[in-house]
Amino acid sequence: MKISKSTIKSIFYIIAYLLFVTVVWYWISSFLVDKEAVSTIVSSFGIFGPIIFMLIQIAQNIVAPIAHYPILLAGGLIFGPLMGFVYNWIGTVIGTYIIILLTKKYGRPLVKRMVNRKFIAKYDHLIKKLSPFGLFIIYFLPVFPDDEITYLIGLSNMSTRNIFLAIILGKTGGATLSIMGYDPINGAVPTIIINAIILAIGAIIYFWKNILNLFKIKRFTY
């Protein structure tokens, strides 16, 4: 059986990608296990620190599974609550969307190499039924293995537009950990309040048509 050039290229890119992931996984697992370690590494790059930090965020999103909370907390420790939020958000959005692009291009063969088979068997069926709002919640709340789920989302029939919207809105939740990274003692309350506001905004964006229809019904009733 003759193998096409496009197939050879795809195999080559997947192998190169896996090598990259292996190196990054080893590096992050070895050094970036707490926010102080991240701070030390990023601070050593001086004015290029923000770029390095966002590259780390991008890498840790692509390499699943990696605990990313220490890095999110480090954003606030290094850059303060506001800019830490911005760099957290930019890095995680870009990293997550790269997964979507790669998965859509290379399909299930890439996913099988990046995600545990038991995880695929557990979530594959659920992902097919997931709504755009449900995906937003997965990215927003810190209780789901969102990086692994992203690989499966790339295989789903959900539109790229809906996926991207869920990413840019949902990743704000994790980005707010910069507040607690900056002030672990007093940062919990403002983090909760900001997240509640973001969650409410997200619900309005996804259900604004239903809300408008509700107001129309009320007006008609009166």
N, C-alpha and C positions, 0 to 999 in steps of 0.2 A: 504494500500500500504506500503510495507516494504521499509524503507530508508536504503541505504547502508552505511557502515562505512566511505567510502570516501566522501560521501555527507555530513555526519555529521561533518567530519573533515573540509571540505570546509566551511560549515556554521560557525563553531567555529572560524576558521582563519579569515573569513571576519568580524565577530563581534569584534574579538580582534583588527583587523586592524582599524575598525571604531572607537573603543574606543581610540586607540593610536592617530588617526587623530584628534579626538575631543579635547583631552588634548593638543596636539601640537598646534592646531589652536588657542585655548584659550590663551596658553602661548605666541605664536608669536604675536597674535593680541593685547595682553595686554601690552607687553613690547618692542617688536622689531619693533616699528613703525617709528623709525628714526635711522640714522647711529650712532649718539652719544649714544643712548641707547644700540645698539648692541656692540659698542666699550667698554662701561662700563662693560657689562656682560662678554664679551670674555676676556678682560684684567684682570678681577678678577681671572681667572684660571691660570695665570702665564704661565709657559712653556707649559701647556696643551692647551693654547689658540687656536693655529691652529687647533687642533683636534676638540675642541668644536665648533669653527667657521664652520668647514666643516660639522659637524653633524647638525648644524643649517641650513646650506645651503641644505643639503640632506632633512631635515624635511620640510623646506618651499617649496621645489619642490613637495614633495609628497602631501602636504596639499593644495588642490586647492579650491577656489582661495585665494591666499595670495600675497600681494604686495611684490615682492622680490627686488625691486630696492634699498631701503634703506640698505639692507643687502649686496648687491653687492657693493654699494658705501662705506660701512663700511670696506670692505676688504682692500681698499687702505688707509683709515684713520688709520687702526690698524697696517697693515703689510707693508705699502708702495706699490707703483704701481706694482712692479714686483711680489713679493710674494703674494700680494693681488690678482693679476690676477691668479696666480697658484692655490691658495686656492679656489677662486671663481669657477674656471673652474673644478677642481676636484670634489668639492661638488655638483655643478649643474649637471655634467655629471653622477655621481653616483646616485643622487636623481632621475633624469629623467629616467635612465635605470632601476632603481628599479620599477618605475611605469610600464614600459613595461613588465618586468618579472611578476609582480603581475597580470596585466591585462590579459596576455596570459595564466596564470594559472587559474584565477578565472572568466575570461570572463565578459560578459555584466552585470550580477548581481552586480558585484563590481563597474563597471562604473556607473550604474544607482544610486548607493548610494553615489558616489563621485562627480558626475557632474550633474549640473542642467539639467532637462529634456528639457527645451527650448533650451539650448546650444546643447544638443545631436541632437535635431530635426533640428537645424540650420546647424550644421557642419557634421553630420553623412554622408550625401550624398556626400559632397565635399571631405571628407577624402578618400573615396573609389577611387576617381579620382586623388588623390594627387601623384605627382612624387617624387622620392628621392630628386631631386634638390629643389622642392617646399617645402619639409619638412625642408631641410637645411635653406632655406630663413625664414621660420616660426620661427625656433630656433634662427636664427641670428639677425633678425630685432626685435626691442623692441616694436612692435605694435600689436602683436598677443597674445592671451591668451594661450601660449604654454603649460603650465602645464595641462590645461583641454584637449587640443588637444592631448597631449601625451596619455591620457587614451583612446581616440578613436583610435589613431594610433596602440595601442596594439591589437585592434580588427581587424585591416585591414589585407590585404593579402601581404603587403609589407614585404620583407624579413628582418630578424633580422639584417643581415649584413648591409643592406642599412639604416635601422633605426639607428643602432649604429654609422655608419659613419656620418649621418646627425647630431647626437647628439654631437659627439666629435668635429666636425667642427663648427656647429652652435652655441654651447654654448660659443665659444671664444668671440662672439660679446658682450654678457652681461658681461663676465668676464673683459673686458677692461674698464668697469665703475670704476674699482679700480683706474685708472689714475685720473678720475675726483673726486673720493673720496679723493684722496691724495692732489690734487690741483684743487679745483673747478673753480678757475679763469682762470688758464693757461692750464688746462687739456683737454679742449674741442677740441682744434685743433689737438694735437697728437692722441687723441682718434678717431677722424674722419679719420685721415690719416691711422692709424693702421687698423681700420675697413674696409677701402677701399681696403687695401692690402689683408686682410683676405678674403674679398668678391671676389676679383680677383682670389686668389688662389683656393677658393672653386669652382668658375666657371670653372677654368682650369681643376681641378680634375674631375668634373662631365662631362665636354664636351671635354676632351682631344682627344677622338676618332674623334669627329667632326672636331676638330682643325687640327688633323693630316690629315684627309681626305681632308680638305680645302687646305692644303699645297701640297698634292699630285696632286690635280686638277690644282693648279697654275703651278706646275712643268711640268705637262703634256701639259698645254697650251703653255708654252714657248718652 
